[in-house]
Amino acid sequence: MPQIWTIWDVELSYGHTDFPATGDAAQVLASGGEPVWGVYEVGEDTTAYGISAVPHSLLEWRSAEYDIDPADLDTLIDVALHERFIPHPADALAWADEQAGRVLQASADLPTCWTPGVSGTDRRQAHLERVRLVKDHLVRLEAASRADRQGALAFVGSARVAPPDPLQPMREGIQLDPARVEAKKLAVAWKRARGDLPAAAVKPPATFMGVR
């Protein structure tokens, strides 16, 4: 049986960025200030809690790598929250754990994101199967009851009203840009085509055809 971890709240924050002290406006940077969702979780049979960071770009990458519809936020969020529990076959301690071993055995023949000659559909189904195995054998995240979440808000003196779904702000606030997802698909395709050896005929990233 899997452990049941409960989700209590979600908060929007941002990734690291610098604000140079020049002028009155923030300087435009190549990166930084990426949206990051913090998911407040409580482990089963414990009062300890943690915050899982879900960067916006993580959802874009999973959409690109596994051919998941960018509009299918339910699947993308579910993947983002559970895939960190997928055991690695090279981890000896994972094989020593009975539940993790079951996941590894059941997923041993599934293709990965980088397995050559595999369709996008097969890659997606394989990754979703790994996530399903994790939820069946290791850890499954579920929403804490609304009454408990409302009680926690009242305890800390918050006037907020607990939403029916603690992940509601994510589902309503996330909108993946198809252009950004498509760009990541091109990057993934380049990596797959390159493999372990350089491929001179394959266009490298951050360039256009004809640009050295």
C-alpha positions, -999 to +999 in steps of 0.1 A: +000+000+000+013+035-008+018+063+017-008+090+014+006+125+015-019+153+018-019+186-001-029+216+020-021+247+000-003+261-030+016+294-034+030+312-064+066+324-061+095+330-085+129+317-093+161+334-086+168+367-104+189+398-100+177+434-101+206+456-111+205+490-094+204+509-127+174+531-134+139+528-120+128+497-139+140+461-137+166+453-163+155+428-189+175+396-182+178+365-203+165+344-175+153+347-140+120+354-122+105+322-135+071+313-120+075+285-093+046+269-075+051+258-040+029+229-030+025+225+008+024+188+017+022+167+048+035+132+049+014+103+062+015+096+100+037+126+107+034+163+116+063+171+094+055+191+062+074+202+032+070+224+001+074+208-033+087+234-059+071+230-093+087+254-118+065+265-147+092+253-171+090+218-156+055+215-170+067+228-204+095+202-205+072+173-196+047+184-223+076+185-248+094+153-237+063+130-234+040+146-260+015+156-234-011+181-245-001+215-231-037+221-222-039+189-201-029+205-169-044+178-147-020+152-162+010+176-162+005+186-126+000+149-115+032+140-133+051+169-117+040+159-082+046+122-084+075+116-108+101+126-081+092+093-064+100+071-094+129+049-082+161+048-103+172+013-115+208+022-106+199+028-070+208-003-050+188+009-020+157+012-042+160-025-051+163-033-014+129-017-007+101-041-015+076-015-028+102+003-049+114-030-062+079-037-075+079-004-094+113-011-109+104-046-120+071-036-135+087-007-154+119-023-164+110-027-201+093+007-205+109+032-228+123+065-215+123+099-229+155+092-248+149+056-260+154+058-298+127+048-323+098+052-299+066+072-308+054+101-287+024+081-277+045+052-264+067+076-245+037+093-229+021+060-219+053+047-205+059+077-183+022+078-171+026+041-163+056+048-141+036+075-123+007+051-119+030+025-104+044+051-079+009+060-069-001+023-064+030+012-045+050+042-031+033+076-026+000+091-036-007+127-031-043+136-023-061+168-012-065+173+025-102+176+035-116+211+030-127+212+066-092+205+078-077+231+054-103+257+065-095+249+102-058+254+096-065+288+080-087+298+110-059+286+134-034+310+119-059+338+118-063+339+080-095+352+065-090+331+034-116+306+023-102+272+015-110+263-021-126+229-029-093+219-044-060+231-029-044+230-063-071+253-078-048+283-080-024+262-102-051+249-124-065+284-129-032+303-131-012+281-154-013+285-191+015+270-211+027+289-241+025+266-272+056+284-287+077+277-256+066+240-256+073+237-293+108+252-288+115+226-261+102+199-284+129+210-310+155+209-283+145+174-272+144+162-308+179+175-313+192+157-282+175+124-293+189+127-328+224+135-315+225+106-291+259+100-275+278+111-307+280+144-324+258+146-355+270+173-379+239+171-400+216+180-371+210+217-364+223+226-329+202+245-304+200+283-303+207+286-340+189+289-372+197+271-405+226+288-422+239+304-391+273+292-379 
